[in-house]
Every structure is written in C-alpha cells, then in structure tokens.
Amino acid sequence: MDNVSFNGEFTGSERSKKRRRSNNENSTKEGEKAINIQVVVRCRARIEREVAANSPIVVQATPREIKVWANPQDMMPYKTFTFDKVFGSDADQNRIFDTIVIPILHEVKAGYNCTLFAYGQTSTGKTFTMEGKLDICNGTLNPDAGVIPRSLYYLFDTLEAEQADFSVKISYIELYNEELKDLLSSDSDARQLKILDDSNRKCVLHGHEEVLIKSAEDGINVLKQGSMKRQVAQTNYNKNSSRSHSVFCITVHIKETMPDGEDLLKVGKFNLVDLAGSENISRTGAENLRAKEAGKINKSLLTLGRCINSLNEHNQHIPYRESKLTRLLQDSLGGHTKTCIIATISPAKLSYEETISTLDYAQRAKNILNKPVANQRVTKKALIKEYIGEIERLRADLLAAREKNGIYLSQDTYQSLVDENQSRKDENEELKKLNENLKQRVERFEQENSIINRKLLRQISINNHHQKVFQEFHQMMLSVTSQLEYKFNEIKSVHIGFGELMYNKAREFMERRENEISVIVKCIEERIDRSILQKDQIIQIFDNQEQIAINLSDELSKFREETLKLMDQKGRELLKSASTTFSTFQNELSNQFEKVRSYQVKFGEDLSGLMKTTQEHIASQNQAIVSFRNFTHETSNSQIDCMIEQKHLLTQLAEEDVLSRKSMEEEILSNVLETLKKYGDEHSTKVKSFINNVQDIIQKNVDSVKSFDEACTNVANDMNAANTSYLTNFNNRYDTSKENLLALKNENRLARIDTIEDNIFAQLDECKDAFKSKIISLDTFASSAVKETSELQKRHAQSFNSYATDVTQGFSEFQNQFLRTRTDSETMTKCVFDLNQANANATSGLYINFINQVQRSREEINSLSEKFNDSDTKIRTPTTKRVR
Ligand SMILES: Nc1ncnc2c1ncn2[C@@H]1O[C@H](COP(=O)(O)OP(=O)(O)OP(=O)(O)O)[C@@H](O)[C@H]1O
C-alpha cells in the first residue's frame, strides 16, 4: 500500500504526484484564511468513586463559560474560563455529536483533513467521548455510543443517501511508551511503525494497515478488535485506564464528476485522537511500569503542551519533533488541518488541581491558528491507472514465480529490484554511518536518560513525600481549623451571655431608676399641690387682712360720725342750757355776762377748733388706714406674684425634669454609666440652684413680711402717738378752759355762775368722758387690729417658714434620692466592671488557649517543615550534573 502522511496527503511516490491535479481554486483561497482551533469543554457528572468520597462539586458549566471554585463555600469562583462551547453533565453523547462532530464530518466530506482530540485527566471521559459503548442492537447504536461509531454511521448513512460513489478506509494506531503500533495489523504481535519524513519534510507514517470497510458495522468491529489490543491498566482513578495515545483515522474517498465529464476523487480524513490521561503520576497511583509509562505519556503530553505554548506565543521554532505524538499531530496544530479539542473534566473537588490545569491547557490551545486547506482532488482515471500498473507488476511477478522454481521475477521487476538493491546498499552505507553517529548519540542519550530517570525517580519520591507531608499538614490544618471554630464559638457564646447579662442589668437598673424618678416626680407634684394650697391660704390671709383694714376704716368712719354727732349734740345741749341760764340772768348779770359771753365765744371758738382738730385727726387716721390698706394690698399682690413665680418655677422644673429625664433615659441607654453621673451632677446642680432660688424667694417673703409687720407696728404706733398727743392737747385745752372759767368764777363770784359752771363742767366732763371712751375704744380697736394683723403676719411668716422648710426638706429628700441613684450607678458600674473583668478573664483564657493551640500548630508545622526540608535536602544532595 501507499505511504500516507498523517494529514491524509498521498505522498507515496512521485508518480502519484504527477497524476494529481488541482481543480479546486476555492480550497486554496480558503486555505489562506487562518482560523483558531475550536476548543470545547465537557464536564461529566460525578462518578461513583467521587460520590463515595463525598467530594463536593466545584465546577459550574454555562453554554460558554466554566467556573471553578476552590471551595464550594466560597462566594466567588477561583477562576472563570471561556470556550467555544461548554457541555455540562446534562449533555449526552448525541448532543456532543450533533453540535461538534457533524459540522466536522461535513468538512471531511468536502475534502478537508480534520482532527478531533480528547484531552483530559484520567477518568474524565475521553474514551467515553471518543468510543463510548460499541454494542449494536438490531442495527441501532447504544445511546452511549461515542463519536467514532456515530461518525461511521453518519458517513455511511449520508453518503448512501446522497447516492455518492465513495469508499471508506480506517486505520488505528497506538502510541505507547513512545512506540507506535498498528492496532489493525493481522500479526499477533502488532507491527511497529515508523514515522519518516518525505521530501517536503512532512511526517509520513510507514507500514500501517488501512482497512477498507463496507459498512459502519464493519468499522465498529474493526475498532473493537483494535481497542482490545490497546494498553489498558487499572489506576486509582479508572479501572480501565487507557495508558496510551490512540489515533483512529477515517479516510473517505468520494467520486466527483466534473462538468467536462472527468471523474475526480475527493479525499477527506478524520483523525480521532484519544490521548492518555494528563494527570499527575503520583496521584494516579502509577508505580514501576506504570510510572515509567506515565513518564513517557507525559513526555508526549509535555511536548504537546510545549508545542501549544510555542504556537500560542508565535515562536519560530515549534518543538514538534521532540515526541512522536507531536510529529503525528504536526499538521493538526498550526498546519492545514481543521482541528477541534474536547477537554474533559470532572466536577469533583478531588480533581480540582487537574481540572484547573486541563482548562489552562485548553485555554492556551484556543489561540492556535490553523490554515485549513482542502486536499487536492485526484482523477479517478489516474488512480485506476496507478492501481492497474501496480496489479500488472504484481501479476508478472506471480507469473514468473509460477513458471520456475526459486525466485522468479520479470525483467523489469528484476532491474528495478537491482536498482533498488543498489540504492538500498548505498542507503545502507549511509545508514551505517548514520547508525554509528546515532549509536554514539544513543549512548549519550542513554546516559543522560538514566540520569534523568534517576532524577525523575528521585523527583517522584520527593513528590510523594511532599504529597504525604502536605496531606499531614492538610489534616493538621483541618484539625486546627475545627479547634479554631470551636474556640470562636465559645468566645461567641461568652460574648452573647455577657451581652444578655449587660442588657438585663441595664434594664433592671433603668426600671429601678424609672420607678424612683416617678416617685420623685410624684413628690414634686404633691409639693406643687401643697404650694398651691398654701398660696391659697396666704391669699385668704391677705383677704382677711384687707377685710380687717376695711372694718377698721368703717369703724373709724363710724367713730368720726358718732364723735361729730356727740360733739354736735353736746355743744347744742350746752348752748341750749347756757342760753336758758343766761337769758334768765341776762338782765341781772349783763356786765358779767358780757365777760361770760366773750369767754363763751372764746370757749366756742376753742370748741370748734377742737372739733376741727378732731376732724383733721380723724381724716389723717383715715388717710393712714387707706394707705395701710393700699400697702397691704400691694404686699399681698407682690406675695401672690411671688407665689405664681414660684409655681411657674416649680412647673418649669417639673417639665424640664421630665424632658431631661427623657433625654437622659435615651442617653443612659447608650452610655449608662457616664450619663448617670452626668445626670446626677446636672440634677443636683439644678436642684441646688432651684433650692437657692426658692430660698431667696422665701427670704424675700420673710423680709417683706417683716417690713410689713414693721410698717403695721409703725402705723399703730403713729396712731397711738397721734391719739395720745390729741388727748394731751385736748386735756391741756380743757384744763386751760377750766382754769379760765375758774378765773371767771373767782372774778364774778356769782352763785348762779357756780351752778352754770358746775353744769358746764359736768357737761364738759361728760363730753370729755364720752370722747375719752370713744378714743379708748378706738385705741382698743386699733391695737386689737394691729395685734390681729401682727398675729396674721406671724402666722403668715410661720406658714412661709414651714413652706420653706417643707420645700428644703423635699429637695434634700430629692437630693438624697439622687445620691442614692448615684450610689446605685456606681454599684452598677462596678458590677459592669466586674462582668467586664470576668469576660476579659474568660476571653484572655480562651485567647491564651487559642494562642497555645496556634503555637502548638505552628510548632507542628515547623517540625513538619523541618522534616520536609531534611528529607528534601537528603533527596537533593546527590544530584548529578546534567549531561548535555
Ligand atoms: N459524560 C459521561 N457520562 C456518563 N459516564 C461517563 C461520562 N464520562 C465518563 N464517564 C464514565 O467515567 C468512567 C471513566 O471514563 P473514561 O474511561 O472514558 O475516562 P478516560 O478519561 O478515558 O480515562 P483514562 O485516561 O484513564 O483512559 C467510565 O466508567 C465512563 O463510563
């Protein structure tokens, strides 16, 4: 068979090249267009092993994005990746095929080379995606059938439906431990294959079988046989882990009839690559052979990664030649092939690191640009001619062999064999030299390789050790975390308890204070009521005083009227008797009578002067009484104003107290101790100033009462003095008149005059006595009024004093109450302080525990780290110099 390059181009011979003819201009144009590799992600559901390990889901898939959390509790994902398409666990095989593979198959049918990779950690579903379940029931695929069986069915179904003239060939190769094997070789020991470079330095796979299949079922059977030969091993993750990379290749030839009637063959190729798991070797549990195998698998994958990175960075040199896998896939990465990568991942936290690494890998691959170019068409005639020539040559050889014994060949074949032999000999010589070189290089490589292998093994053991140490560390961190959690819960509960205690204490305190304050307010209100009562009493007293003053004034008016009446009556009586007496003796005693008359006139003048003085005295008394009444009235009014002011002050204080109590209550709630102190201080200052105010007012009242008393006494004294001087004056005048009369009597010596004299004197004495008794009764009334007033004033002063004592006592009680409140506050402060202290002690105990715990953890971590460093140093000490 012809050699076929991995990208599907025929490279077998120059002959075939000559026969090729490009008749598809578009394909060249199209090929010039660079397109990105398509990268999709498939995330399966958790498998049994992950569920059993209680490994939570840390991956979330949306149609274009995939989010990965380091911990499921984290709010934000650790990383979000964007891809061409993302399939979650709900995407079945059919959906993957319809969405991703059918468009690729159209390209294959159009004559393109296409590649589909499955890349991912072991057990993430690469083989499931590519092959899936291969059983067929009544010509129907299993629903879990993967991309390969579905592609075979699709190609046959569609091409048959299109009634196309086509043929389908398949090949199946495996790359295991950097060795290529043909899985379809009929030899029991699958033949080893070689990758050679053609004249265009393109990789050509040499010597593998390509099986022509007539139906999809044929293809599936071939796939099954090949799959059975694949290197499969059991790892920690997958019972049937594919330990090799495999490439299943479907080549489709489709006949096309051109308008000129010429038949051309379109060749399309579909490479389906199932890579070995990309995981960390130690995690998979690979040992000995498996580790070596993993190393080789990794070599291919590492080179694949490096090629992807180099393509991503647009480097000039892409290290395709460093592994067989990348040599095979060269055209699919940055070449002319249409490529799609399916990155498979697990959603479980167990695979978190590998998932991130797979997604990073896939992310980088997204930037690779390919320039797909459709394969050139081959004319059917040329192809048939080529095949006929081949058959002819084989037939001639067969004929020669049949006719003679031994080896018989046709002349042409013999000549070509001789030429070939000679060329082989030359080639052999060249190869020998090359071989020598290679041997030397191989030796060097082997030395290097053994060093690298040793290093690798050391590295692997270091890795294992690291893994172990970090697992221990992880365990320890888990226990520390749970202890921390426990400690923090303890602290939290202590704080909650403290908070509740504080709240209850504060509430209790507030309730107590509220009750006390309401008692105080009640007390103040009672005092205000009492003050109002006392004020009413004082007003009553002043009303009484006013009444007394009015009575006194009435009494004085009455006295004046009576006195005037008496004077008038006595005067008239006196005049009448005198005229009767004098008319009897008129004639007899005209001379004497003349004297008596003049005396009488004088006495009348005296008497009217006396009357006038008496009237003036009474008027001045009246005046004094009126001014006394006004003074009393003014004093009463000022007292009433004082009382009203006091009442206002008390009301204001009560209102202020209510307001300040409210604001204080609010403040107390926010800062109980400080506010209580402030409240107590402010209140005692206020109470003191209020008491001072009240005491001032009381003092003023007492002073005004005293001055009122003094004024009353002064008025009474003035009245007494006026009455006494009036009496003295009256007595003096009376005595003078008496003396004048006696002198007159002595002068005239008349008997009648004696009688008259006696009569007059008797009447005058009578008048004098009546006047005296009136004056005395007035005096008695005035002094009794003064006494009564002074008693009233005393009572008034007493009442004020008792009121002042009452107020002072009340406020001292009030002050005591606040002192008690302050003491209570201090007790409460102490209680809070004690609680705080207790809490601080408890917290510091917890803190010390916590610190000890952390210290112990640190020490453990340090010892682990020391162990880790020791072992790391031990492992690293005998390092060998790298051989170039
Ligand atoms: N999308 C999926 N739906 C259901 N089951 C799946 C899916 N993907 C994988 N599995 C199951 O997970 C297990 C591992 O899958 P598979 O063997 O295909 O993994 P792999 O990636 O090829 O592993 P390895 O690299 O070790 O070969 C299998 O039992 C498979 O049936």
The ligand as an SDF file (V2000), in Angstrom:
LIG
                    3D

 31 33  0  0  0  0  0  0  0  0999 V2000
  -20.2250   12.0210   30.1500 N   0  0  0  0  0  0  0  0  0  0  0  0
  -20.2650   10.8630   30.8160 C   0  0  0  0  0  0  0  0  0  0  0  0
  -21.4480   10.3310   31.1260 N   0  0  0  0  0  0  0  0  0  0  0  0
  -21.5100    9.1740   31.8110 C   0  0  0  0  0  0  0  0  0  0  0  0
  -20.4270    8.4580   32.2090 N   0  0  0  0  0  0  0  0  0  0  0  0
  -19.2130    8.9330   31.9080 C   0  0  0  0  0  0  0  0  0  0  0  0
  -19.0790   10.1820   31.2040 C   0  0  0  0  0  0  0  0  0  0  0  0
  -17.7620   10.4160   31.0690 N   0  0  0  0  0  0  0  0  0  0  0  0
  -17.1160    9.3790   31.6520 C   0  0  0  0  0  0  0  0  0  0  0  0
  -17.9810    8.5080   32.1540 N   0  0  0  0  0  0  0  0  0  0  0  0
  -17.6380    7.2890   32.8870 C   0  0  0  0  0  0  0  0  0  0  0  0
  -16.4630    7.5620   33.6450 O   0  0  0  0  0  0  0  0  0  0  0  0
  -15.5830    6.4750   33.6460 C   0  0  0  0  0  0  0  0  0  0  0  0
  -14.2160    6.8830   33.1070 C   0  0  0  0  0  0  0  0  0  0  0  0
  -14.3520    7.2670   31.7740 O   0  0  0  0  0  0  0  0  0  0  0  0
  -13.2440    7.0030   30.6770 P   0  0  0  0  0  0  0  0  0  0  0  0
  -12.6470    5.6160   30.8110 O   0  0  0  0  0  0  0  0  0  0  0  0
  -13.8390    7.3450   29.3740 O   0  0  0  0  0  0  0  0  0  0  0  0
  -12.1670    8.0630   31.1420 O   0  0  0  0  0  0  0  0  0  0  0  0
  -10.8170    8.4410   30.4150 P   0  0  0  0  0  0  0  0  0  0  0  0
  -10.7150    9.8750   30.5070 O   0  0  0  0  0  0  0  0  0  0  0  0
  -10.7690    7.8190   29.0820 O   0  0  0  0  0  0  0  0  0  0  0  0
   -9.7530    7.8000   31.3960 O   0  0  0  0  0  0  0  0  0  0  0  0
   -8.2700    7.2900   31.0440 P   0  0  0  0  0  0  0  0  0  0  0  0
   -7.4840    8.4600   30.6730 O   0  0  0  0  0  0  0  0  0  0  0  0
   -7.8090    6.6810   32.3400 O   0  0  0  0  0  0  0  0  0  0  0  0
   -8.4780    6.3380   29.9900 O   0  0  0  0  0  0  0  0  0  0  0  0
  -16.2260    5.4170   32.7760 C   0  0  0  0  0  0  0  0  0  0  0  0
  -16.8850    4.4940   33.6010 O   0  0  0  0  0  0  0  0  0  0  0  0
  -17.2500    6.1940   31.9660 C   0  0  0  0  0  0  0  0  0  0  0  0
  -18.3740    5.3630   31.6320 O   0  0  0  0  0  0  0  0  0  0  0  0
  1  2  1  0
  2  3  1  0
  2  7  2  0
  3  4  2  0
  4  5  1  0
  5  6  2  0
  6  7  1  0
  6 10  1  0
  7  8  1  0
  8  9  2  0
  9 10  1  0
 10 11  1  0
 11 12  1  0
 11 30  1  0
 12 13  1  0
 13 14  1  0
 13 28  1  0
 14 15  1  0
 15 16  1  0
 16 17  2  0
 16 18  1  0
 16 19  1  0
 19 20  1  0
 20 21  2  0
 20 22  1  0
 20 23  1  0
 23 24  1  0
 24 25  2  0
 24 26  1  0
 24 27  1  0
 28 29  1  0
 28 30  1  0
 30 31  1  0
M  END
$$$$
